[in-house]
Amino acid sequence: MPAWLPHIDSSIVLDSLKSLLLLVTLFVTRTLIVRAIAKNSALSMEAKRRWVVTTRNLILFALLIGMLVIWAHELQALAVSLVALAAALVLATKELILCWSGAALRVGGKVYSVGDRIQIAGHRGVVLDHDIFATKLLEIGPGQASHLYTGRVTIFPNSLLFTNALIKENPGQEYGLYILLIPLKEADDWQDAERRLLDAAKEECTLFMDEAGRQMKLLEQTNLLEAPSPEPRVTIQLSEQGRIHLALRFPAPDRGRSRIEQAILKRFLAGSR
């Protein structure tokens, strides 16, 4: 190797020489063929043009194939390096890519928007803002049974949309059906408690029962499913030994759920005295 090329790989120099030789050979071959075609008096001008164009394209194709063959091992090493680089970039930016994908899922699937009340991965609240990275919630709590604003703001990455189920508490209608659990002891008169709870729910829900029924019918027509009756109902749950839970399902306006729930509870507790 010449002294002025100490830092260049010998294989690259050899491949460069091969490429140069191939280029010169193909250029000379093309020139000779074009001259032969031009001097051939048996061919018409149009036929000569066709042969010249065909020759040019074949020479270019041969040059491309030759270059690929000559530089195959170098291209293979480059491809391996690019794959390793791409894998490293994906691993390093995995969460960022998931956040962008989650934002695309939210927009494409119309999962939620500003003003919706959602639950995901233990976070619960009203959507205040969202972008391609995260979603901001005004927290509702404490716990899952309360509907009061805590005053705190929760921010979660959009990547959670791929790893956790999302619950939308107000799925686009003015009225909804909600659950209220009343814990009792086994020795308590659960039948009397059931009756009082049901009476309290009917008293508080009677003013909007017809409108809630129309909303359920609209939901039935829109989603092609049999909508549940909005009438308050009580079911009994044996969650643990010695305890009974009365589960009240009742209708309420989306923005008045907490008020209706508290009114039912107060009426039920007042009747137990």
C-alpha positions as a LaTeX table, in Angstrom:
\begin{tabular}{lrrr}
\hline
Residue & $x$ (\AA) & $y$ (\AA) & $z$ (\AA) \\
\hline
Met1 & 0.00 & 0.00 & 0.00 \\
Pro2 & 1.40 & 3.48 & $-0.80$ \\
Ala3 & 2.80 & 5.45 & 2.11 \\
Trp4 & 0.20 & 8.22 & 1.63 \\
Leu5 & $-2.64$ & 5.78 & 2.33 \\
Pro6 & $-1.70$ & 4.36 & 5.75 \\
His7 & $-5.11$ & 5.04 & 7.29 \\
Ile8 & $-7.30$ & 3.52 & 4.56 \\
Asp9 & $-8.39$ & $-0.12$ & 4.70 \\
Ser10 & $-6.74$ & $-2.17$ & 1.94 \\
Ser11 & $-10.08$ & $-3.81$ & 1.05 \\
Ile12 & $-11.62$ & $-0.40$ & 0.38 \\
Val13 & $-8.70$ & 0.55 & $-1.88$ \\
Leu14 & $-9.02$ & $-2.75$ & $-3.75$ \\
Asp15 & $-12.77$ & $-2.33$ & $-4.18$ \\
Ser16 & $-12.26$ & 1.23 & $-5.40$ \\
Leu17 & $-9.79$ & 0.02 & $-8.02$ \\
Lys18 & $-12.21$ & $-2.71$ & $-9.09$ \\
Ser19 & $-15.02$ & $-0.17$ & $-9.37$ \\
Leu20 & $-12.86$ & 2.17 & $-11.44$ \\
Leu21 & $-11.83$ & $-0.70$ & $-13.73$ \\
Leu22 & $-15.46$ & $-1.76$ & $-14.15$ \\
Leu23 & $-16.50$ & 1.81 & $-14.92$ \\
Val24 & $-13.79$ & 2.25 & $-17.57$ \\
Thr25 & $-14.54$ & $-1.15$ & $-19.12$ \\
Leu26 & $-18.26$ & $-0.46$ & $-19.39$ \\
Phe27 & $-17.66$ & 3.04 & $-20.74$ \\
Val28 & $-15.33$ & 1.73 & $-23.45$ \\
Thr29 & $-17.78$ & $-1.09$ & $-24.25$ \\
Arg30 & $-20.67$ & 1.35 & $-24.57$ \\
Thr31 & $-18.66$ & 3.65 & $-26.82$ \\
Leu32 & $-17.66$ & 0.81 & $-29.16$ \\
Ile33 & $-21.20$ & $-0.56$ & $-29.35$ \\
Val34 & $-22.72$ & 2.88 & $-30.05$ \\
Arg35 & $-20.18$ & 3.52 & $-32.80$ \\
Ala36 & $-20.92$ & 0.13 & $-34.33$ \\
Ile37 & $-24.63$ & 0.85 & $-34.28$ \\
Ala38 & $-24.13$ & 4.32 & $-35.82$ \\
Lys39 & $-22.04$ & 2.88 & $-38.68$ \\
Asn40 & $-24.51$ & 0.07 & $-39.43$ \\
Ser41 & $-26.24$ & 1.25 & $-42.60$ \\
Ala42 & $-28.71$ & $-1.65$ & $-42.50$ \\
Leu43 & $-30.53$ & $-0.07$ & $-39.56$ \\
Ser44 & $-32.97$ & 2.81 & $-39.83$ \\
Met45 & $-32.50$ & 5.93 & $-37.70$ \\
Glu46 & $-35.31$ & 4.90 & $-35.39$ \\
Ala47 & $-33.86$ & 1.41 & $-34.96$ \\
Lys48 & $-30.44$ & 2.93 & $-34.20$ \\
Arg49 & $-31.97$ & 5.15 & $-31.50$ \\
Arg50 & $-33.71$ & 2.15 & $-29.96$ \\
Trp51 & $-30.47$ & 0.14 & $-29.90$ \\
Val52 & $-28.52$ & 3.05 & $-28.43$ \\
Val53 & $-31.07$ & 3.51 & $-25.64$ \\
Thr54 & $-31.17$ & $-0.25$ & $-24.98$ \\
Thr55 & $-27.38$ & $-0.39$ & $-24.86$ \\
Arg56 & $-27.22$ & 2.54 & $-22.44$ \\
Asn57 & $-29.76$ & 0.94 & $-20.12$ \\
Leu58 & $-28.00$ & $-2.43$ & $-20.20$ \\
Ile59 & $-24.65$ & $-0.77$ & $-19.42$ \\
Leu60 & $-26.19$ & 1.10 & $-16.47$ \\
Phe61 & $-27.76$ & $-2.12$ & $-15.21$ \\
Ala62 & $-24.45$ & $-3.95$ & $-15.52$ \\
Leu63 & $-22.73$ & $-1.11$ & $-13.65$ \\
Leu64 & $-25.25$ & $-1.34$ & $-10.83$ \\
Ile65 & $-24.92$ & $-5.12$ & $-10.52$ \\
Gly66 & $-21.15$ & $-4.91$ & $-10.68$ \\
Met67 & $-21.01$ & $-2.26$ & $-7.95$ \\
Leu68 & $-23.26$ & $-4.35$ & $-5.72$ \\
Val69 & $-21.07$ & $-7.41$ & $-6.22$ \\
Ile70 & $-17.85$ & $-5.49$ & $-5.60$ \\
Trp71 & $-19.08$ & $-3.65$ & $-2.50$ \\
Ala72 & $-21.32$ & $-6.45$ & $-1.13$ \\
His73 & $-19.25$ & $-7.13$ & 1.99 \\
Glu74 & $-18.93$ & $-3.42$ & 2.76 \\
Leu75 & $-22.69$ & $-2.91$ & 2.29 \\
Gln76 & $-23.37$ & $-5.88$ & 4.56 \\
Ala77 & $-21.23$ & $-4.38$ & 7.31 \\
Leu78 & $-22.97$ & $-1.03$ & 6.84 \\
Ala79 & $-26.40$ & $-2.68$ & 7.00 \\
Val80 & $-25.46$ & $-4.46$ & 10.24 \\
Ser81 & $-24.26$ & $-1.16$ & 11.70 \\
Leu82 & $-27.46$ & 0.60 & 10.66 \\
Val83 & $-29.61$ & $-2.15$ & 12.17 \\
Ala84 & $-27.68$ & $-1.98$ & 15.44 \\
Leu85 & $-28.01$ & 1.82 & 15.45 \\
Ala86 & $-31.73$ & 1.62 & 14.74 \\
Ala87 & $-32.21$ & $-0.95$ & 17.53 \\
Ala88 & $-30.31$ & 1.26 & 19.97 \\
Leu89 & $-32.40$ & 4.29 & 18.99 \\
Val90 & $-35.64$ & 2.33 & 19.43 \\
Leu91 & $-34.59$ & 1.11 & 22.88 \\
Ala92 & $-33.47$ & 4.59 & 23.92 \\
Thr93 & $-36.67$ & 6.27 & 22.72 \\
Lys94 & $-39.14$ & 3.46 & 23.49 \\
Glu95 & $-41.23$ & 5.47 & 25.96 \\
Leu96 & $-41.23$ & 8.49 & 23.67 \\
Ile97 & $-42.43$ & 6.40 & 20.73 \\
Leu98 & $-45.13$ & 4.83 & 22.92 \\
Cys99 & $-46.29$ & 8.31 & 23.98 \\
Trp100 & $-46.58$ & 9.40 & 20.36 \\
Ser101 & $-48.36$ & 6.16 & 19.46 \\
Gly102 & $-50.73$ & 6.63 & 22.42 \\
Ala103 & $-51.55$ & 10.14 & 21.19 \\
Ala104 & $-52.27$ & 8.72 & 17.73 \\
Leu105 & $-54.51$ & 6.05 & 19.31 \\
Arg106 & $-56.36$ & 8.70 & 21.32 \\
Val107 & $-56.99$ & 10.85 & 18.25 \\
Gly108 & $-57.68$ & 8.03 & 15.79 \\
Gly109 & $-59.95$ & 6.09 & 18.14 \\
Lys110 & $-61.57$ & 9.19 & 19.68 \\
Val111 & $-60.82$ & 7.62 & 23.06 \\
Tyr112 & $-61.38$ & 10.76 & 25.15 \\
Ser113 & $-61.32$ & 14.54 & 24.86 \\
Val114 & $-61.19$ & 17.59 & 27.13 \\
Gly115 & $-64.00$ & 17.47 & 29.71 \\
Asp116 & $-64.34$ & 13.67 & 29.80 \\
Arg117 & $-64.09$ & 11.87 & 33.17 \\
Ile118 & $-61.75$ & 8.90 & 32.91 \\
Gln119 & $-59.91$ & 6.31 & 35.00 \\
Ile120 & $-56.60$ & 4.71 & 34.01 \\
Ala121 & $-53.83$ & 2.99 & 36.02 \\
Gly122 & $-55.18$ & 4.32 & 39.32 \\
His123 & $-55.55$ & 7.87 & 38.00 \\
Arg124 & $-59.07$ & 9.31 & 37.97 \\
Gly125 & $-60.29$ & 12.74 & 37.00 \\
Val126 & $-61.56$ & 15.16 & 34.37 \\
Val127 & $-59.39$ & 15.69 & 31.29 \\
Leu128 & $-58.01$ & 19.24 & 31.33 \\
Asp129 & $-55.49$ & 19.03 & 28.51 \\
His130 & $-53.62$ & 16.56 & 26.31 \\
Asp131 & $-50.80$ & 16.65 & 23.78 \\
Ile132 & $-48.53$ & 14.18 & 21.98 \\
Phe133 & $-46.69$ & 13.34 & 25.22 \\
Ala134 & $-49.11$ & 13.31 & 28.15 \\
Thr135 & $-52.63$ & 13.93 & 29.45 \\
Lys136 & $-53.50$ & 16.25 & 32.32 \\
Leu137 & $-56.36$ & 15.42 & 34.73 \\
Leu138 & $-58.11$ & 17.38 & 37.45 \\
Glu139 & $-58.18$ & 14.65 & 40.11 \\
Ile140 & $-61.46$ & 13.27 & 41.50 \\
Gly141 & $-61.46$ & 11.47 & 44.84 \\
Pro142 & $-60.55$ & 10.39 & 47.35 \\
Gly143 & $-60.78$ & 6.81 & 46.16 \\
Gln144 & $-63.07$ & 5.38 & 43.53 \\
Ala145 & $-66.33$ & 5.93 & 45.38 \\
Ser146 & $-66.07$ & 9.71 & 45.77 \\
His147 & $-66.88$ & 12.31 & 43.13 \\
Leu148 & $-65.31$ & 15.42 & 44.61 \\
Tyr149 & $-62.49$ & 17.42 & 43.04 \\
Thr150 & $-59.38$ & 17.14 & 45.22 \\
Gly151 & $-57.77$ & 20.23 & 43.72 \\
Arg152 & $-54.74$ & 18.27 & 42.58 \\
Val153 & $-53.64$ & 17.82 & 38.96 \\
Thr154 & $-52.49$ & 14.43 & 37.68 \\
Ile155 & $-50.34$ & 14.06 & 34.58 \\
Phe156 & $-49.84$ & 10.63 & 33.01 \\
Pro157 & $-47.89$ & 9.67 & 29.83 \\
Asn158 & $-49.91$ & 8.59 & 26.80 \\
Ser159 & $-47.97$ & 5.30 & 26.79 \\
Leu160 & $-50.33$ & 4.07 & 29.55 \\
Leu161 & $-53.04$ & 3.68 & 26.88 \\
Phe162 & $-51.18$ & 0.61 & 25.58 \\
Thr163 & $-50.63$ & $-1.09$ & 28.94 \\
Asn164 & $-53.78$ & $-0.29$ & 30.94 \\
Ala165 & $-57.52$ & $-0.42$ & 30.45 \\
Leu166 & $-59.18$ & 2.99 & 30.30 \\
Ile167 & $-62.61$ & 3.58 & 31.84 \\
Lys168 & $-64.69$ & 6.45 & 30.53 \\
Glu169 & $-67.22$ & 7.35 & 33.22 \\
Asn170 & $-69.40$ & 9.61 & 31.07 \\
Pro171 & $-69.51$ & 7.96 & 27.64 \\
Gly172 & $-71.14$ & 10.80 & 25.72 \\
Gln173 & $-74.64$ & 10.92 & 27.21 \\
Glu174 & $-76.36$ & 13.35 & 29.52 \\
Tyr175 & $-77.62$ & 10.65 & 31.90 \\
Gly176 & $-75.93$ & 7.47 & 33.11 \\
Leu177 & $-76.38$ & 4.53 & 35.47 \\
Tyr178 & $-74.23$ & 4.44 & 38.59 \\
Ile179 & $-73.60$ & 2.08 & 41.52 \\
Leu180 & $-73.80$ & 2.87 & 45.24 \\
Leu181 & $-72.65$ & 0.22 & 47.77 \\
Ile182 & $-74.15$ & 0.08 & 51.27 \\
Pro183 & $-72.28$ & $-2.25$ & 53.67 \\
Leu184 & $-74.30$ & $-4.13$ & 56.31 \\
Lys185 & $-73.61$ & $-6.67$ & 59.00 \\
Glu186 & $-75.14$ & $-10.13$ & 58.76 \\
Ala187 & $-77.24$ & $-9.42$ & 61.86 \\
Asp188 & $-78.76$ & $-6.24$ & 60.35 \\
Asp189 & $-82.26$ & $-6.26$ & 58.87 \\
Trp190 & $-81.10$ & $-6.25$ & 55.26 \\
Gln191 & $-84.67$ & $-6.54$ & 53.92 \\
Asp192 & $-85.70$ & $-3.31$ & 55.62 \\
Ala193 & $-82.48$ & $-1.64$ & 54.49 \\
Glu194 & $-83.12$ & $-2.78$ & 50.93 \\
Arg195 & $-86.61$ & $-1.34$ & 50.97 \\
Arg196 & $-85.49$ & 2.00 & 52.46 \\
Leu197 & $-82.61$ & 2.29 & 50.01 \\
Leu198 & $-84.87$ & 1.61 & 47.05 \\
Asp199 & $-87.51$ & 4.08 & 48.28 \\
Ala200 & $-84.83$ & 6.76 & 48.77 \\
Ala201 & $-83.49$ & 6.22 & 45.25 \\
Lys202 & $-86.95$ & 6.42 & 43.68 \\
Glu203 & $-87.74$ & 9.62 & 45.58 \\
Glu204 & $-84.54$ & 11.34 & 44.42 \\
Cys205 & $-84.62$ & 10.08 & 40.82 \\
Thr206 & $-88.31$ & 10.53 & 40.02 \\
Leu207 & $-87.90$ & 14.05 & 38.57 \\
Phe208 & $-85.65$ & 12.93 & 35.69 \\
Met209 & $-86.69$ & 9.29 & 35.30 \\
Asp210 & $-88.51$ & 9.90 & 31.99 \\
Glu211 & $-85.59$ & 11.80 & 30.49 \\
Ala212 & $-83.15$ & 9.09 & 31.63 \\
Gly213 & $-85.40$ & 6.50 & 29.95 \\
Arg214 & $-85.27$ & 8.42 & 26.67 \\
Gln215 & $-81.49$ & 8.60 & 26.94 \\
Met216 & $-81.29$ & 4.83 & 27.42 \\
Lys217 & $-83.49$ & 4.28 & 24.35 \\
Leu218 & $-81.27$ & 6.58 & 22.31 \\
Leu219 & $-78.23$ & 4.63 & 23.48 \\
Glu220 & $-79.96$ & 1.42 & 22.43 \\
Gln221 & $-80.65$ & 2.71 & 18.91 \\
Thr222 & $-77.17$ & 4.17 & 18.48 \\
Asn223 & $-75.19$ & 1.10 & 19.62 \\
Leu224 & $-77.65$ & $-1.62$ & 18.56 \\
Leu225 & $-77.82$ & $-3.15$ & 22.03 \\
Glu226 & $-80.52$ & $-3.73$ & 24.58 \\
Ala227 & $-80.23$ & $-0.80$ & 26.98 \\
Pro228 & $-80.89$ & $-1.42$ & 30.69 \\
Ser229 & $-83.92$ & 0.04 & 32.41 \\
Pro230 & $-83.19$ & 3.28 & 34.29 \\
Glu231 & $-85.38$ & 2.21 & 37.22 \\
Pro232 & $-83.42$ & 2.00 & 40.50 \\
Arg233 & $-82.58$ & $-1.57$ & 41.47 \\
Val234 & $-80.91$ & $-3.19$ & 44.47 \\
Thr235 & $-78.86$ & $-6.39$ & 44.32 \\
Ile236 & $-77.31$ & $-8.26$ & 47.26 \\
Gln237 & $-73.62$ & $-9.12$ & 47.37 \\
Leu238 & $-71.88$ & $-11.41$ & 49.86 \\
Ser239 & $-68.41$ & $-9.92$ & 49.61 \\
Glu240 & $-66.97$ & $-11.44$ & 52.79 \\
Gln241 & $-68.06$ & $-13.58$ & 55.74 \\
Gly242 & $-70.35$ & $-11.72$ & 58.11 \\
Arg243 & $-70.86$ & $-8.79$ & 55.72 \\
Ile244 & $-73.61$ & $-7.97$ & 53.24 \\
His245 & $-73.42$ & $-5.30$ & 50.54 \\
Leu246 & $-76.52$ & $-3.73$ & 49.05 \\
Ala247 & $-75.59$ & $-2.55$ & 45.54 \\
Leu248 & $-77.94$ & 0.19 & 44.33 \\
Arg249 & $-77.97$ & 0.97 & 40.63 \\
Phe250 & $-79.56$ & 4.35 & 40.00 \\
Pro251 & $-79.80$ & 6.89 & 37.15 \\
Ala252 & $-78.38$ & 10.38 & 37.51 \\
Pro253 & $-77.34$ & 13.34 & 35.36 \\
Asp254 & $-73.72$ & 13.13 & 34.37 \\
Arg255 & $-72.90$ & 16.39 & 36.13 \\
Gly256 & $-75.17$ & 15.75 & 39.13 \\
Arg257 & $-74.10$ & 12.27 & 40.12 \\
Ser258 & $-72.45$ & 13.28 & 43.41 \\
Arg259 & $-75.42$ & 15.40 & 44.49 \\
Ile260 & $-77.95$ & 12.62 & 43.78 \\
Glu261 & $-75.79$ & 10.01 & 45.51 \\
Gln262 & $-75.45$ & 12.14 & 48.63 \\
Ala263 & $-79.19$ & 12.87 & 48.68 \\
Ile264 & $-79.98$ & 9.13 & 48.48 \\
Leu265 & $-77.52$ & 8.36 & 51.27 \\
Lys266 & $-78.95$ & 11.08 & 53.55 \\
Arg267 & $-82.52$ & 9.96 & 52.95 \\
Phe268 & $-81.55$ & 6.32 & 53.59 \\
Leu269 & $-79.69$ & 7.13 & 56.81 \\
Ala270 & $-82.52$ & 9.38 & 58.04 \\
Gly271 & $-84.97$ & 6.51 & 57.59 \\
Ser272 & $-82.85$ & 4.14 & 59.66 \\
Arg273 & $-83.34$ & 6.16 & 62.87 \\
\hline
\end{tabular}
